[in-house]
Amino acid sequence: MRLTRQTNYAIRLLMYCAVNTDRLSRVGDVAAAYNVSELFLFKILQPLVEAGFVQTVRGRNGGIRLARPASTITLRQVVETTEESFAMAECFETGAVDCPLIDSCALNAALRSALDAFLSTLGSHTIEGLVSSSGPIRNRLGLDETVPPALATMTG
């Protein structure tokens, strides 16, 4: 299965917010850190807000932050929020039941099993786990090197 660019950057945006808990993150700063357009990140932001992963704060000093602890956001939840379809073959798609073997197909069962394993593995990883195992991630993202006490144990 191949994840979309939107999912990739949704995860990265959440990682950025997870290591920047001492202040609001600005979409422009996140875009600069990952070398993507702000417009692209704003598109990604909407489903993350709707899913309750990110909060937005309006105003001159506004920005974004995690809406809940990074330890409670799994990769599976993010992928299920940002991916439109998990159809691994045509016969998985809704309404595409042209195959007479659809109900007893071993290929269908094998692909469903693979998808279940994929999603289960993603469910065992959190945003916090990604940032805590990434070493000096604050510096790599262009954030200052001063690590707030709450993150001292996360960033090693």
PLY file of the C-alpha trace (Angstrom):
ply
format ascii 1.0
element vertex 156
property float x
property float y
property float z
element edge 155
property int vertex1
property int vertex2
end_header
0.00 0.00 0.00
1.26 3.44 -0.83
0.27 6.38 1.36
-0.48 9.72 -0.24
1.67 12.81 0.09
-1.17 14.33 2.13
-0.89 11.57 4.75
2.89 11.85 4.85
2.76 15.57 5.60
-0.19 15.23 7.98
2.00 12.97 10.11
4.93 15.37 9.80
2.75 18.33 10.78
1.64 16.45 13.90
5.27 15.60 14.68
6.21 19.28 14.38
3.46 20.26 16.81
4.46 17.44 19.17
7.99 18.79 19.60
6.87 22.41 19.72
4.55 22.29 22.72
6.02 25.36 24.40
4.26 27.71 21.95
1.83 27.72 19.04
3.19 26.52 15.71
2.67 28.68 12.67
1.76 26.98 9.41
4.38 29.06 7.61
7.09 27.76 9.94
5.94 24.16 9.45
5.91 24.67 5.67
9.44 26.10 5.77
10.69 23.23 7.94
9.42 20.64 5.46
9.90 22.71 2.29
6.24 22.49 1.20
3.71 25.18 0.41
1.53 26.74 3.09
-1.51 26.20 0.88
-0.81 22.45 0.82
-0.52 22.36 4.63
-3.75 24.35 5.07
-5.49 21.71 2.94
-4.10 18.98 5.20
-4.97 20.88 8.37
-8.74 20.77 7.92
-9.22 16.99 8.35
-6.75 17.01 11.27
-8.81 19.67 13.04
-12.08 17.85 12.28
-10.62 14.61 13.68
-9.61 16.37 16.89
-5.84 16.00 16.43
-5.08 19.73 16.03
-6.52 22.95 17.42
-6.30 26.26 15.64
-5.99 29.58 17.41
-7.04 32.58 15.36
-5.62 36.06 15.52
-2.36 37.88 15.07
-0.52 35.61 17.49
-2.49 32.54 16.45
-1.29 29.22 15.19
-1.83 25.52 15.65
-1.15 22.98 18.38
-2.03 19.42 19.20
-5.57 19.12 20.53
-4.62 16.11 22.63
-1.44 14.45 23.83
0.84 13.04 21.12
0.84 9.74 23.02
-2.86 9.30 22.18
-2.60 9.89 18.43
-1.76 6.72 16.52
-0.51 6.53 12.96
-3.51 4.35 12.16
-5.89 7.11 13.24
-4.07 9.65 11.08
-3.95 7.34 8.06
-7.63 6.48 8.39
-8.42 10.21 8.59
-6.35 11.30 5.60
-6.58 8.39 3.16
-9.66 8.23 0.96
-9.59 4.54 0.17
-7.94 1.35 1.31
-8.92 -0.52 -1.83
-5.92 -2.69 -2.64
-7.58 -4.14 -5.72
-10.55 -3.24 -7.91
-12.75 -5.81 -6.21
-12.37 -3.98 -2.87
-14.01 -0.85 -4.22
-17.65 -0.25 -3.37
-19.92 -1.17 -6.24
-17.22 -2.99 -8.21
-18.58 -6.52 -7.86
-17.93 -7.80 -11.38
-15.98 -10.83 -10.17
-18.07 -13.97 -9.61
-15.59 -15.13 -6.95
-15.91 -12.01 -4.77
-17.37 -13.89 -1.79
-14.97 -16.83 -1.88
-11.80 -15.41 -3.39
-8.52 -16.37 -1.70
-6.82 -13.29 -3.16
-9.43 -11.04 -1.59
-8.95 -12.74 1.79
-5.14 -12.50 1.55
-5.25 -8.80 0.69
-7.71 -8.08 3.51
-5.41 -9.90 5.91
-2.43 -7.85 4.69
-4.39 -4.60 5.09
-5.46 -5.59 8.61
-1.82 -6.31 9.54
-0.71 -2.98 8.04
-3.32 -1.00 9.98
-2.65 -2.96 13.17
1.05 -2.11 12.97
0.25 1.56 12.42
-2.03 1.39 15.45
0.89 0.42 17.64
2.85 3.60 16.82
2.06 7.07 18.16
3.14 10.57 17.20
4.97 10.76 20.53
6.86 7.58 19.69
7.98 9.06 16.38
9.37 12.23 17.90
10.93 10.60 20.95
12.92 8.18 18.80
14.11 10.83 16.34
16.98 12.27 18.35
17.49 16.06 18.20
14.39 16.62 16.08
13.79 20.22 17.28
17.05 21.33 15.70
16.32 19.46 12.46
12.96 21.22 12.19
14.50 24.65 12.64
13.15 25.10 16.16
15.38 26.62 18.81
17.52 24.21 20.76
16.03 25.15 24.10
13.98 22.14 25.06
11.15 22.85 27.48
11.16 20.65 30.60
8.05 18.78 29.44
9.92 17.62 26.32
13.28 16.90 27.90
12.44 13.22 28.24
10.90 13.05 24.75
13.83 14.42 22.78
16.60 12.57 24.58
0 1
1 2
2 3
3 4
4 5
5 6
6 7
7 8
8 9
9 10
10 11
11 12
12 13
13 14
14 15
15 16
16 17
17 18
18 19
19 20
20 21
21 22
22 23
23 24
24 25
25 26
26 27
27 28
28 29
29 30
30 31
31 32
32 33
33 34
34 35
35 36
36 37
37 38
38 39
39 40
40 41
41 42
42 43
43 44
44 45
45 46
46 47
47 48
48 49
49 50
50 51
51 52
52 53
53 54
54 55
55 56
56 57
57 58
58 59
59 60
60 61
61 62
62 63
63 64
64 65
65 66
66 67
67 68
68 69
69 70
70 71
71 72
72 73
73 74
74 75
75 76
76 77
77 78
78 79
79 80
80 81
81 82
82 83
83 84
84 85
85 86
86 87
87 88
88 89
89 90
90 91
91 92
92 93
93 94
94 95
95 96
96 97
97 98
98 99
99 100
100 101
101 102
102 103
103 104
104 105
105 106
106 107
107 108
108 109
109 110
110 111
111 112
112 113
113 114
114 115
115 116
116 117
117 118
118 119
119 120
120 121
121 122
122 123
123 124
124 125
125 126
126 127
127 128
128 129
129 130
130 131
131 132
132 133
133 134
134 135
135 136
136 137
137 138
138 139
139 140
140 141
141 142
142 143
143 144
144 145
145 146
146 147
147 148
148 149
149 150
150 151
151 152
152 153
153 154
154 155
